[in-house]
């Protein structure tokens, strides 16, 4: 069974998600205690997709995150590096376009999208700065960036409890449900190693985005970062 390492080799990450594609959405619901659906609703509000807008949803997996954008009337491309995830997504959501799309080398024209968003996949990219440069390149001037990712609980004692939960509860639960429980050890480790809200905001700003802001969800377990591509970028 494949398990990616924290160096986040794209081939290893893609293979790991291939292994868990069929039950990935179920595992998310179970391990988040049902919170993923609420988080995705708030992401959809932050993206605020409008009819006729073009939206790139990266690390889209099976397309669960892409559905609200399509329902809002936007032209959505669901991109991922896992062919297994893309295959499941095409079967489940035939009305959405699924494409292989590596965040480090996006196969799209400059200024093609009104919105680029990525949910729970940015921490799996092994060069976030390069990925942000690619996202900025494919955004129109004034286009919107929305990143939803696991973060750091803002209440210290809860942060400690949460991190213990990640390492102690994830693997046993995954062994009961997932076809590749080893992959969830990586997922827990990647969440623990990921920078906090302010750290990620600085990375986004340093990449050249304007109006960087974030909103904490569930006490900071998750944060939604938003930013704008400058008109002169």
Secondary structure, DSSP 8 states (H G I E B T S, - for coil): -----TT--HHHHHHHHHHHGGGHHHHHHHHTTTHHHHHHHHHHHHH---TT-EEEEET-TTTTTTHHHHHTT-EEEEEES-HHHHHHHHHH-TTSEEEE--TTS--S-TT-EEEEEEES-GGG-S-HHHHHHHHHHHEEEEEEEEEEEE---SSHHHHHHHHHHHHHHHHHHHHHH-S-THHHHHHHHHHHHS--HHHHHHHHHHTTEEEEEEEEEGGGTEEEEEEEE-TT-
